[in-house]
Amino acid sequence: MTRAGNLLLGLGLLLLAACSDTWNDPYPGSAADANVVYSAFAERPKHLDPARSYSSNEVEFTGQIYEPPLQYHFLKRPYELIPLTADAVPRPRYQDGRGRPLADDAPAAQIAQSVYEIRIRPGIRYQPHPAFARDAAGRYRYHALAAGFVAEKRQIADFEHTGTRELVAADYVYQIKRLAHPGLSSPIFGLMSEHIVGLQALGETLQKAAQTGHGTRLDLRAFSLEGAEVVDRYTYRIRIKGKYPQFIYWLAMPFFAPIPWEAEVFYAQPGMADRNFTLDWQPVGTGPFYLAENDPNRRMVLKKNPNFHGETYPDAGSEADRAAGLLADAGRALPLIDGAVFSLEKETIPYWSKFLQGYYDSSGISSDSFDQAVTFSAGGDPQLTDSMRAQHIRLVTTVATSLWYVGFNMLDPVVGGLGEDRRKLRQALSIAFDYDEYISIFLNGRGIPAQGPIPPGMFGHVEGVKGINPHVYEVHEGRIQRRPIEAARSLLAEAGYPDGRNAKTGEPLVLYFDTMASGPDAKARLDWMKKQLDKLNVQLVVRGTDYNRFQDKIRKGNAQLFEWGWNADYPDPENFFFLLYGPHKKVGTGGENAANYDNPEFNRLFERMKDMDNGPQRQQVIDQMQEIVRRDAPWIFAYYPKSFGLVHGWVTNVKPNLMANNTLKYRRIDPPRRAQRRIEWNRPVLWPIGAGALVLVAVIAPAVIAWRRHEKKVA
Amino acid sequence: MLSYILRRLLYAIPILIGVNLLTFALFFVVNTPDDMARLQLGAKHVTAEAIERWKTEHGYDKPLLLNEAATGMEKLTNTIFFQHSAAMFAFRFGKGDDGRDIGNEIRTRMGPSLAIALPVFVIGLLVNITFALLMVFFRSTYLDLGGVVLCVMLMSISGLFYIIAGQYFVAKLWNLLPISGFADGADALRFILLPVLVSVVAGIGSGARWYRTIFIEEIGKDYVRTARAKGLSEVRVLFRHVLKNGMIPILTGAVVVLPLLFMGSLITESFFGIPGLGSYTIDAIQAQDFAVVRAMVFLGSFLYIVGLILTDISYSWVDPRVRLR
């Protein structure tokens, strides 16, 4: 039995050894030196339809496949929009209520419509796809399929014929109409219908048509949309209500990418959805890659689009970019890789191990492996550990365009309101919550204490001493430091709570903190929060709740203190300040202002700032707004997260770009070097097999001996 | 026997309706369709209109159990419960919130789940029974005591530890097998070995202890004394007679789980990147994808009932005294 077992094990391992140079290679059948990026995704994407996908794990794919008219420059900072399929970044033309043109600097109140005219470059072609395939007579091969034909197909590649066609302006208009499609539930329909002329009405029309159509496909070409019209083959026009300068940023998101009508006709045929052949799962784009394999349960494979229109690597960047080698590929045709393999990796431990084995080209750093990867110098700068350096791994850090904050419900009778006493109470609490300490304890230094709503890297953020929140921080001997807890106690007393007790009733001040956090890690964090208020002799009661109940409390204004965050949609301060704009209050309007903050002065400045172009005047208004929210303190500004990433030495052209989602095309790798490293790092260690066999024998032998003795004794 | 099986299958229908109703009630007590819509639509730019559109798209815009506005049978049929549940009895599960066909997903994911669960079940059963019989063979000796102590030790260690330790030593330190992943065909072998090995080892403690208890009870019975008196060797007594008579309690535990092997293992699949039904279920629970949760609970209940019927049938095979009527 033991011998047979060992033989089987030996045979099995021999088989494995015959499979590849490395026994633990998780990519069977793949050439180790292929010019392919290996990456992972932790959560399977839900939607790949550009009208629906919004999550970062979805845009990671759609960003490489679909091409909106604009994109962000890969290297330039602050972030700059440049054309992608458009021939230029459009400038809005303004019109008054009668359609007469207005000057560029016309007051926002006079502007009835902003008109964006976008011209796309001719000659751009879609990826090969059966939806475009035609027969010799010019008829579409797969637009009227017989029942049962689709049942034989398992993947799009099973369709024998493919075709392509040129990208036209109508495809962009078609996609804008899709935002209003009742069957798609686009997450931005509500927002866009406030801005795009006629989109709301189109949504209602389509809703009625869907109800009366009894399940038949809505052909959007038959419906007109006033706010999106085709001018000529390569030009289309978008009409926006009033002035909305931030709209230009939406034109760099996949929501505004083109969709060919042929794809919708193709996927709408009977049996297609049953095989998961839908636009939501099988994208059709013009981008540098197409989705060659879509198995979100296992892996997603992107391959180079043979019809890609020949974009080149940017040749403009900073001196620092040049020094970092980020301009070495300037002018080279994109993409620089032949494809990318994304494997589903839900757990951080196997992800990290595979990265160290060279099977993933890049990785984030989880809390579990942080100490293994990063140390901090005496000056507080993050550095790689010796073991990481020995593997020629590089550390890439960036401050996210995100903000975490603790919000006060401004409708709450204890902490809310704009009265001086409540303001001082909130300021006192803002000082007491020492987020410098929090970042050190819970984030391994991966964050920057927030001084206001606008994170670094965005227009409006002011660095250094000039940019501090003077109500929470002070400058001492040239260094920025948190104001002492005595200052908080003093403010608390002025607010009517000396030593944490109500001056009138003598009752202790008890505050309630609503959170979705749970589990052992969360307990430590919540204990820390209680400890912060202990410093003021204020009690904090933590009310744990699930996601739905938490949302419900916020919506109804039943929370007192809560923790929340925001990740920028686009690099404009409006995208953060609107979270504090009075008319966007959560209670009553269902807006995004979860704190229900409503300061008329701030609202007035917001309305002015949002329509201004970046410049000194806008900065001045922003500074005023910053001062108001810092003084009113509807939020405790917690921190701007800092992301740490690791890349192997064979990966180049890595520069974090928090706005762009199509950066895979710039990535370059050195496949022979990677293949060599994988062999070096993954040589099988064979002695444990022998040792295991010995242990097995050592365990079984006494039993066999004892059994024989027993049998002899019986005999 | 056929009439017995048919009768049991008919009994299954009200049980499945009850399970379905209970799942439905539990799920909707915790979550309203509005909650589900908000979770699916994300945290940004969610308007009341968007929620309504999502509900309409997914058929959650109807009353839950009773449609007061409807007439006749539509009072019952034009409801969320009926429209989302009736089709399941024909094994038509509809679509998940991600738009993918649930039936298709189940068919696709069943293979990887079975690829892990079946070897673990068979090898685990063989190893555990053999180990338990050896302990019984050496009962009341230090080897038996050592075996029991080992079993208790193995039982005391968290299942997660075996996974992490297995991945660390076998895949990371010794580079013998891939740490996680899955492939089709013969390539699957290299991905299956480690999770199977880890799962078998993790199950030895509790399995062997349980079977040892069964066999110890059997070994004190008269027929064993008779067999020994006839001069049969101890090995023959254990592996022929005790094992056969101990099969009823073994079958109770083993056959009933046989159909459930399709459902996969939640943690093992997640850590080893196995695209099976276990990870599908846990993902659906986390994402509050009611359609998938309901389908998996229905399938689980159905397979459990099948398992119970199979157990009854197996009784009659191993014990001629049992007759199914």
Interface residues (C-beta under 8 A of the other chain):
Chain A: G12 L13 L15 L16 C19 T22 W23 N24 D25 P26 P28 G29 R44 K46 H47 Y54 S55 P182 G183 L184 S185 P187 I188 F189 G190 L191 A273 D274 R275 N276 T278 D280 W281 D295 N297 R298 S343 L344 E345 K346 E347 I349 P350 S353 K354 L356 Q357 Y547 N548 Q551 D552 D569 G590 E592 N682 R683 P684 V685 P688 I689 P702 A703 A706 W707 H710 E711 V714
Chain B: V30 N31 T32 D35 R38 L39 Q40 L41 G42 K44 H45 V46 T47 A48 E49 A50 R53 W54 T56 E57 K95 D97 D98 G99 R100 D101 N104 E105 T108 R109 L134 F137 F138 T141 L143 I164 Q167 Y168 F169 V170 A171 K172 L173 W174 N175 L176 L177 P178 I179 S180 G181 F182 A183 D187 L189 R190 F191 L193 S233 E234 V235 S270 F271 F272 G273 P275 S279 Y280 D283 A287
